[in-house]
Each structure stands twice: as C-alpha cells, then as structure tokens.
Amino acid sequence: DPDGYVAPPLDGVWASAPYFHNGSVPTLWGVLNSDDRPTVWRPNSTAMDTERIGLTVDVVDEVPQNETDRVRRRSYFDTRLFGKSNAGHTFPDALSADEKRAVLEYLKTL
C-alpha cells in the first residue's frame, strides 16, 4: 500500500498517446518540450507521428466557431479550458535536444 500516486509502467508508452493525466499533450516530444505543446489541436488521422511519437494533429488557433457538428467540435482539444491544461511538467526542458531525442528513441524500445 504505497502512499500517493503509483505511475503506470512505461511499456508501450509510445503507442498510448495522448499524454498527461488529461490527454492534453498529443506527442512525447511535447511531453519533453513544454514550449512545443499545442494550445488547440485535433487528431488529423489515425497515423502515428513517428518523428514526435504520438498523434498526428492539426494545430489551430481556436475551435472553429462555425463548426456545427458536435462530434467534430468535441474532437478539438483546447488546453485553455478548465481541467484541460497542458502546463507544468517542465523538468525535461533541462535536457539538451540530443538527450531528448535519445529518450524518445529509448521509449520506442519499450
């Protein structure tokens, strides 16, 4: 009975996008680079982004106001909304670009 939160194992993390507890970060690259996390995005295909490791997404300025289809509107993820933030978890920013790339390559092996 550990105290607090027990993190899940990293096995297959490369295939479990989006990331963070609320699914606010579409790629592992975004997890490792807090400045590269999109504010508003939506998946644009079922193909995986093999460069950034995660979802292939369209990044937009805001959810289109003229989108009347509720299902399509809900496919957008707006990190400015309550409970949807992608802020925090900035400790990987201290890594160099080469170190971040090495972490991504390692995670692909799990």
DSSP file (Angstrom, degrees, kcal/mol; ACC not computed):
  #  RESIDUE AA STRUCTURE BP1 BP2  ACC     N-H-->O    O-->H-N    N-H-->O    O-->H-N    TCO  KAPPA ALPHA  PHI   PSI    X-CA   Y-CA   Z-CA
    1    1 A D              0   0    0      0, 0.0     2,-0.1     0, 0.0     0, 0.0   0.000 360.0 360.0 360.0  81.1    0.0    0.0    0.0
    2    2 A P        -     0   0    0      0, 0.0     2,-0.4     0, 0.0     4,-0.1  -0.383 360.0-114.8 -69.7 151.0    2.2    2.9   -1.2
    3    3 A D  S    S-     0   0    0      2,-0.1     2,-0.2    -2,-0.1     0, 0.0  -0.708  76.7  -2.7 -83.0 134.6    1.3    6.4   -0.2
    4    4 A G  S    S-     0   0    0     -2,-0.4     2,-0.3     2,-0.1     0, 0.0  -0.474 109.0 -10.5  91.2-157.7    0.2    8.6   -3.1
    5    5 A Y        -     0   0    0     -2,-0.2     2,-0.6     1,-0.0    -2,-0.1  -0.621  49.6-152.9 -87.9 135.0    0.1    8.0   -6.8
    6    6 A V        -     0   0    0     -2,-0.3    -2,-0.1    -4,-0.1    -1,-0.0  -0.941  20.8-137.5-107.9 114.3    1.6    4.9   -8.4
    7    7 A A        -     0   0    0     -2,-0.6     3,-0.1     1,-0.1     0, 0.0  -0.386  20.4-112.2 -70.5 145.6    2.6    5.7  -12.0
    8    8 A P        -     0   0    0      0, 0.0    -1,-0.1     0, 0.0     0, 0.0  -0.347  42.8 -89.7 -71.0 160.2    1.8    3.1  -14.7
    9    9 A P        -     0   0    0      0, 0.0     0, 0.0     0, 0.0     0, 0.0  -0.274  27.8-125.7 -67.0 159.2    4.8    1.3  -16.3
   10   10 A L    >   +     0   0    0     -3,-0.1     3,-2.4     2,-0.1     4,-0.3   0.447  64.6 131.8 -86.4  -0.3    6.3    2.9  -19.5
   11   11 A D  T 3  S-     0   0    0      1,-0.3    96,-0.0     2,-0.1    99,-0.0  -0.334  85.6  -1.1 -54.3 123.2    5.9   -0.3  -21.5
   12   12 A G  T >  S+     0   0    0     98,-0.4     3,-1.9    95,-0.2    -1,-0.3   0.649  85.0 142.1  71.5  16.0    4.3    0.7  -24.8
   13   13 A V  G X   +     0   0    0     -3,-2.4     3,-1.7     1,-0.3    -2,-0.1   0.819  64.5  66.8 -59.4 -29.5    4.1    4.4  -23.9
   14   14 A W  G 3  S+     0   0    0     93,-0.5     3,-0.3    -4,-0.3    -1,-0.3   0.754 104.6  44.5 -61.9 -22.9    5.0    5.3  -27.4
   15   15 A A  G <  S+     0   0    0     -3,-1.9    -1,-0.3     1,-0.2    -2,-0.2   0.248  97.0  76.6-105.1  11.8    1.6    3.8  -28.5
   16   16 A S  S <  S-     0   0    0     -3,-1.7    -1,-0.2    -4,-0.1    -2,-0.1  -0.008  74.9-176.8-117.2  31.6   -0.6    5.3  -25.8
   17   17 A A        +     0   0    0     -3,-0.3     2,-0.1     9,-0.1    37,-0.1  -0.319  48.6  64.0 -66.2 154.3   -1.0    9.0  -26.9
   18   18 A P  S    S-     0   0    0      0, 0.0     2,-0.2     0, 0.0     6,-0.1   0.580  78.3-147.4 -80.3 169.8   -2.3   11.5  -25.9
   19   19 A Y  B   > +A   25   0A   0      6,-3.7     6,-1.7     4,-0.1     5,-0.5  -0.514  47.9  48.3-111.5 171.0   -0.3   12.1  -22.8
   20   20 A F  T > 5S-     0   0    0      3,-0.2     3,-1.6    -2,-0.2     5,-0.1   0.094  97.3 -71.9  77.1 165.5   -0.6   13.5  -19.3
   21   21 A H  T 3 5S+     0   0    0      1,-0.3    -1,-0.2     2,-0.1    -2,-0.0   0.753 136.1  39.3 -60.3 -25.3   -3.5   12.7  -17.0
   22   22 A N  T 3 5S-     0   0    0     63,-0.2    -1,-0.3    -3,-0.1    -2,-0.1   0.321 110.9-113.5-109.2   7.0   -6.0   14.6  -19.1
   23   23 A G  T < 5S+     0   0    0     -3,-1.6    -3,-0.2    -5,-0.1    -4,-0.1   0.811  70.1 139.6  69.6  29.8   -4.7   13.7  -22.6
   24   24 A S      < +     0   0    0     -5,-0.5    -4,-0.2    61,-0.2    55,-0.1   0.551  53.1  63.5 -87.4  -8.4   -3.6   17.3  -23.2
   25   25 A V  B     -A   19   0A   0     -6,-1.7    -6,-3.7     1,-0.1    -1,-0.1  -0.962  62.7-163.5-121.6 117.0   -0.3   16.6  -25.0
   26   26 A P        +     0   0    0      0, 0.0    29,-2.8     0, 0.0     2,-0.3   0.667  69.7  36.0 -76.9 -15.8   -0.5   14.7  -28.3
   27   27 A T  B  > S-B   54   0B   0     27,-0.2     4,-1.3     1,-0.1    27,-0.3  -0.940  71.1-125.8-137.0 157.1    3.1   13.6  -28.6
   28   28 A L  H  > S+     0   0    0     25,-3.3     4,-2.0    24,-0.6    25,-0.2   0.828 112.6  63.1 -66.6 -31.1    6.0   12.5  -26.4
   29   29 A W  H  > S+     0   0    0     23,-2.1     4,-1.2    24,-0.3    -1,-0.2   0.912 102.4  49.9 -58.0 -41.8    8.1   15.3  -28.0
   30   30 A G  H  4 S+     0   0    0     22,-0.2    -1,-0.2     1,-0.2    -2,-0.2   0.839 105.9  55.9 -65.8 -33.4    5.6   17.7  -26.4
   31   31 A V  H  < S+     0   0    0     -4,-1.3    -1,-0.2     1,-0.2    -2,-0.2   0.908 114.3  39.8 -61.9 -40.9    6.0   16.0  -23.0
   32   32 A L  H  < S+     0   0    0     -4,-2.0     2,-0.4     1,-0.2    -2,-0.2   0.619 119.6  47.5 -84.4 -13.6    9.7   16.6  -23.3
   33   33 A N    ><  -     0   0    0     -4,-1.2     3,-1.8    -5,-0.2    -1,-0.2  -0.811  62.4-175.3-131.8  89.5    9.4   20.2  -24.7
   34   34 A S  G >  S+     0   0    0     -2,-0.4     3,-1.0     1,-0.3    -1,-0.1   0.785  84.4  58.1 -60.8 -28.4    6.9   22.3  -22.8
   35   35 A D  G 3  S+     0   0    0      1,-0.2    -1,-0.3    58,-0.0    -5,-0.1   0.680 102.0  56.1 -74.3 -16.7    7.3   25.2  -25.3
   36   36 A D  G <  S+     0   0    0     -3,-1.8    -1,-0.2    -6,-0.2    -2,-0.2   0.297  76.4 117.7 -97.9   8.4    6.2   22.9  -28.2
   37   37 A R    <   -     0   0    0     -3,-1.0   -12,-0.1    -4,-0.2    49,-0.1  -0.640  66.4-124.9 -78.9 125.7    2.9   21.8  -26.7
   38   38 A P        -     0   0    0      0, 0.0     3,-0.2     0, 0.0    41,-0.1  -0.382   8.5-149.8 -70.6 149.4    0.0   23.0  -28.9
   39   39 A T  S    S+     0   0    0      1,-0.3    40,-3.1    21,-0.1     2,-0.4   0.911  86.1  17.3 -82.5 -48.2   -2.8   25.1  -27.3
   40   40 A V  E    S+CD  60  78B   0     20,-0.6    20,-2.0    38,-0.2    -1,-0.3  -0.995  81.6 148.5-128.6 127.6   -5.6   23.9  -29.5
   41   41 A W  E     -CD  59  77B   0     36,-1.9    36,-3.7    -2,-0.4    18,-0.2  -0.966  25.4-162.8-151.1 163.6   -5.3   20.7  -31.6
   42   42 A R  E     -C   58   0B   0     16,-1.8    16,-2.9    -2,-0.3    34,-0.2  -0.979  36.5-100.3-149.1 143.5   -7.2   17.8  -33.1
   43   43 A P  E     -C   57   0B   0      0, 0.0    14,-0.3     0, 0.0     3,-0.1  -0.363  29.6-167.9 -59.7 139.2   -6.1   14.5  -34.4
   44   44 A N  E     -     0   0B   0     12,-2.6     2,-0.3     1,-0.2    13,-0.2   0.469  63.6  -4.7-111.2  -2.7   -6.0   14.6  -38.2
   45   45 A S  E     -     0   0B   0     11,-0.8    11,-0.3     2,-0.2    -1,-0.2  -0.970  67.8-104.6-167.9 177.4   -5.6   10.9  -39.0
   46   46 A T  E    S+     0   0B   0     -2,-0.3     2,-0.1    -3,-0.1    -1,-0.0   0.461  85.0 110.1 -91.9  -2.3   -5.1    7.5  -37.4
   47   47 A A  E    S-     0   0B   0      1,-0.1     9,-0.9     9,-0.1     2,-0.3  -0.457  71.0-121.3 -73.3 145.2   -1.5    7.6  -38.5
   48   48 A M  E     -C   55   0B   0      7,-0.2     2,-1.1    -2,-0.1     7,-0.2  -0.642  16.6-121.4 -85.8 142.6    1.1    7.9  -35.8
   49   49 A D  E  >> -C   54   0B   0      5,-3.1     4,-1.4    -2,-0.3     5,-1.0  -0.751  30.3-174.7 -79.8 102.9    3.6   10.8  -35.8
   50   50 A T  T  45S+     0   0    0     -2,-1.1    -1,-0.2     3,-0.2     5,-0.0   0.655  77.3  53.8 -79.7 -15.1    6.8    8.8  -35.9
   51   51 A E  T  45S+     0   0    0      1,-0.1    -1,-0.2    -3,-0.1    -2,-0.1   0.914 124.2  22.8 -81.4 -47.8    9.0   11.8  -35.6
   52   52 A R  T  45S-     0   0    0      2,-0.1   -23,-2.1     3,-0.1   -24,-0.6   0.516 108.6-123.9 -97.1  -7.7    7.5   13.3  -32.4
   53   53 A I  T  <5S+     0   0    0     -4,-1.4   -25,-3.3     1,-0.2     2,-0.3   0.978  72.3  48.7  61.4  92.8    6.0    9.9  -31.3
   54   54 A G  E   <S-BC  27  49B   0     -5,-1.0    -5,-3.1   -27,-0.3   -27,-0.2  -0.996  93.3  -2.9 155.2-149.1    2.3   10.3  -30.8
   55   55 A L  E     - C   0  48B   0    -29,-2.8     2,-0.6    -2,-0.3    -7,-0.2  -0.465  56.1-127.4 -76.7 144.2   -0.8   11.6  -32.6
   56   56 A T  E     +     0   0B   0     -9,-0.9   -12,-2.6   -11,-0.3   -11,-0.8  -0.841  46.3 179.6 -85.6 122.0   -0.6   13.3  -35.9
   57   57 A V  E     - C   0  43B   0     -2,-0.6     2,-0.5   -14,-0.3   -16,-0.0  -0.849  37.0-130.2-130.2 158.7   -2.5   16.5  -35.3
   58   58 A D  E     - C   0  42B   0    -16,-2.9   -16,-1.8    -2,-0.3     2,-0.5  -0.940  27.3-149.2 -99.9 128.9   -3.7   19.8  -36.8
   59   59 A V  E     + C   0  41B   0     -2,-0.5     2,-0.3   -18,-0.2   -18,-0.2  -0.883  23.1 173.9-100.6 128.7   -2.8   22.7  -34.6
   60   60 A V  E     - C   0  40B   0    -20,-2.0   -20,-0.6    -2,-0.5   -21,-0.1  -0.847  41.9-119.0-130.3 165.3   -5.3   25.6  -34.8
   61   61 A D  S    S-     0   0    0     -2,-0.3     2,-0.3     1,-0.2    -1,-0.1   0.850  91.2 -16.9 -73.4 -34.7   -5.7   29.0  -33.1
   62   62 A E  S    S-     0   0    0    -22,-0.1    -1,-0.2    -3,-0.0   -22,-0.1  -0.980  83.3 -75.1-161.5 165.0   -9.1   28.1  -31.7
   63   63 A V        -     0   0    0     -2,-0.3     2,-0.1     1,-0.1    10,-0.1  -0.548  65.1-101.6 -65.8 127.4  -12.0   25.7  -32.1
   64   64 A P    >   -     0   0    0      0, 0.0     3,-1.2     0, 0.0    -1,-0.1  -0.317  26.2-152.1 -57.5 124.1  -13.8   26.8  -35.3
   65   65 A Q  T 3  S+     0   0    0      1,-0.3    -2,-0.1    -2,-0.1     8,-0.0   0.762  93.6  58.2 -68.3 -25.6  -16.9   28.8  -34.2
   66   66 A N  T 3  S+     0   0    0      2,-0.0     2,-0.8     0, 0.0    -1,-0.3   0.434  76.2 110.4 -87.0   2.1  -18.7   27.8  -37.5
   67   67 A E    <   +     0   0    0     -3,-1.2     6,-0.0     1,-0.2    -4,-0.0  -0.686  39.3 173.4 -78.2 111.3  -18.3   24.1  -36.8
   68   68 A T        +     0   0    0     -2,-0.8     2,-0.6     4,-0.0    -1,-0.2   0.664  47.7  97.8 -94.9 -18.8  -21.9   23.0  -36.0
   69   69 A D     >  -     0   0    0      1,-0.2     4,-2.5     2,-0.1     5,-0.2  -0.613  62.9-154.8 -74.6 115.3  -21.3   19.2  -35.8
   70   70 A R  H  > S+     0   0    0     -2,-0.6     4,-2.2     1,-0.2    -1,-0.2   0.849  91.9  54.2 -62.0 -35.6  -21.0   18.5  -32.1
   71   71 A V  H  > S+     0   0    0      2,-0.2     4,-0.6     1,-0.2    -1,-0.2   0.928 111.0  45.1 -65.5 -44.1  -18.9   15.4  -32.7
   72   72 A R  H >4 S+     0   0    0      1,-0.2     3,-0.8     2,-0.2     4,-0.4   0.896 111.8  52.7 -66.3 -39.3  -16.3   17.3  -34.8
   73   73 A R  H >< S+     0   0    0     -4,-2.5     3,-1.3     1,-0.2    -1,-0.2   0.902 107.3  52.8 -61.6 -39.8  -16.3   20.2  -32.3
   74   74 A R  H 3< S+     0   0    0     -4,-2.2    -1,-0.2     1,-0.3    -2,-0.2   0.649  94.4  71.0 -72.2 -13.5  -15.5   17.7  -29.5
   75   75 A S  T << S+     0   0    0     -3,-0.8     2,-0.3    -4,-0.6    -1,-0.3   0.665  83.0  87.8 -76.8 -13.7  -12.6   16.3  -31.5
   76   76 A Y    <   -     0   0    0     -3,-1.3     2,-0.6    -4,-0.4   -34,-0.2  -0.637  69.2-149.4 -82.9 141.8  -10.7   19.6  -30.8
   77   77 A F  E     -D   41   0B   0    -36,-3.7   -36,-1.9    -2,-0.3     2,-0.7  -0.953  10.9-170.5-114.4 113.6   -8.6   19.8  -27.6
   78   78 A D  E >   -D   40   0B   0     -2,-0.6     3,-1.6   -38,-0.2   -38,-0.2  -0.901   8.3-165.5-107.6 107.9   -8.4   23.3  -26.2
   79   79 A T  T 3  S+     0   0    0    -40,-3.1     7,-0.2    -2,-0.7     8,-0.2   0.494  81.7  72.5 -74.5  -2.7   -5.9   23.4  -23.3
   80   80 A R  T 3  S+     0   0    0    -41,-0.3    -1,-0.3     5,-0.1     2,-0.1   0.603  79.4  96.3 -84.1 -11.6   -7.2   26.8  -22.2
   81   81 A L  S X  S-     0   0    0     -3,-1.6     3,-2.2     1,-0.1     4,-0.3  -0.437  93.4 -84.1 -79.7 153.6  -10.3   25.2  -20.8
   82   82 A F  T 3  S+     0   0    0      1,-0.3    -1,-0.1     2,-0.2    -2,-0.1  -0.313 115.4   9.7 -56.6 129.3  -10.7   24.2  -17.2
   83   83 A G  T 3  S+     0   0    0     -4,-0.1    -1,-0.3    -3,-0.1    -3,-0.1   0.437 111.3  86.9  81.8  -0.2   -9.2   20.8  -16.5
   84   84 A K    <   +     0   0    0     -3,-2.2    -2,-0.2    -5,-0.1    -3,-0.1   0.280  55.2 138.0-113.5   9.2   -7.6   20.6  -19.9
   85   85 A S        -     0   0    0     -4,-0.3   -61,-0.2     1,-0.1   -63,-0.2  -0.180  38.5-165.3 -61.1 145.5   -4.3   22.4  -19.2
   86   86 A N        +     0   0    0     -7,-0.2    -1,-0.1   -62,-0.1   -49,-0.1   0.091  52.3 120.2-112.3  19.7   -1.0   21.1  -20.6
   87   87 A A        +     0   0    0     -8,-0.2     2,-0.1     3,-0.0   -53,-0.0  -0.266  49.9  34.3 -80.1 168.5    1.1   23.3  -18.3
   88   88 A G        +     0   0    0      1,-0.1    -2,-0.0    -2,-0.0     0, 0.0  -0.292  64.6  95.8  84.0-170.6    3.6   22.0  -15.8
   89   89 A H        +     0   0    0      1,-0.1   -55,-0.1    -2,-0.1    -1,-0.1   0.922  46.6 148.1  51.0  50.5    5.9   19.0  -16.0
   90   90 A T    >   +     0   0    0      1,-0.2     3,-2.0     2,-0.1     4,-0.3   0.410  32.4 103.3 -95.6   1.2    8.7   21.2  -17.3
   91   91 A F  G >  S+     0   0    0      1,-0.3     3,-1.4     2,-0.2    -1,-0.2   0.810  73.5  61.8 -58.2 -31.1   11.6   19.3  -15.8
   92   92 A P  G >  S+     0   0    0      0, 0.0     3,-2.0     0, 0.0    -1,-0.3   0.700  83.4  80.8 -68.9 -14.1   12.5   17.7  -19.2
   93   93 A D  G <  S+     0   0    0     -3,-2.0    -2,-0.2     1,-0.3     7,-0.1   0.750  80.4  67.4 -60.5 -21.6   13.2   21.2  -20.5
   94   94 A A  G <  S+     0   0    0     -3,-1.4    -1,-0.3    -4,-0.3     2,-0.1   0.667  84.2  92.6 -72.8 -15.8   16.6   21.0  -18.8
   95   95 A L  S <  S-     0   0    0     -3,-2.0     2,-0.1   -63,-0.2     0, 0.0  -0.451  81.8-114.8 -77.2 151.7   17.7   18.2  -21.2
   96   96 A S     >  -     0   0    0     -2,-0.1     4,-2.5     1,-0.1     5,-0.2  -0.353  30.8-104.9 -75.5 165.6   19.6   19.0  -24.4
   97   97 A A  H  > S+     0   0    0      1,-0.2     4,-2.2     2,-0.2     5,-0.2   0.891 123.8  50.9 -58.7 -40.5   17.9   18.3  -27.8
   98   98 A D  H  > S+     0   0    0      2,-0.2     4,-2.2     1,-0.2    -1,-0.2   0.895 109.7  49.4 -65.4 -39.8   20.2   15.3  -28.2
   99   99 A E  H  > S+     0   0    0      2,-0.2     4,-2.2     1,-0.2    -2,-0.2   0.899 110.6  50.2 -66.2 -39.8   19.2   14.0  -24.8
  100  100 A K  H  X S+     0   0    0     -4,-2.5     4,-2.3     2,-0.2    -2,-0.2   0.913 110.3  49.7 -64.0 -42.1   15.5   14.4  -25.5
  101  101 A R  H  X S+     0   0    0     -4,-2.2     4,-2.5     1,-0.2    -1,-0.2   0.900 109.6  52.2 -63.1 -40.1   15.9   12.6  -28.8
  102  102 A A  H  X S+     0   0    0     -4,-2.2     4,-2.3     2,-0.2    -2,-0.2   0.895 107.8  51.6 -63.8 -40.0   17.7    9.8  -27.0
  103  103 A V  H  X S+     0   0    0     -4,-2.2     4,-2.7     2,-0.2    -2,-0.2   0.928 110.3  49.2 -61.5 -44.4   14.9    9.5  -24.5
  104  104 A L  H  X S+     0   0    0     -4,-2.3     4,-1.5     1,-0.2    -2,-0.2   0.928 110.9  49.1 -60.7 -44.9   12.4    9.2  -27.4
  105  105 A E  H  < S+     0   0    0     -4,-2.5     4,-0.4     1,-0.2    -1,-0.2   0.894 112.1  49.4 -62.7 -38.7   14.4    6.5  -29.1
  106  106 A Y  H >< S+     0   0    0     -4,-2.3     3,-1.8     1,-0.2     4,-0.4   0.930 107.3  53.9 -64.1 -45.5   14.7    4.6  -25.8
  107  107 A L  H >< S+     0   0    0     -4,-2.7     3,-0.9     1,-0.3   -93,-0.5   0.793  99.9  62.4 -62.5 -27.2   10.9    4.8  -25.2
  108  108 A K  T 3< S+     0   0    0     -4,-1.5    -1,-0.3     1,-0.2    -2,-0.2   0.689  98.1  58.4 -69.7 -16.7   10.3    3.3  -28.6
  109  109 A T  T <         0   0    0     -3,-1.8    -1,-0.2    -4,-0.4    -2,-0.2   0.605 360.0 360.0 -88.2 -11.5   12.1    0.2  -27.4
  110  110 A L    <         0   0    0     -3,-0.9   -98,-0.4    -4,-0.4    -1,-0.2   0.464 360.0 360.0 -84.0 360.0    9.8   -0.5  -24.5
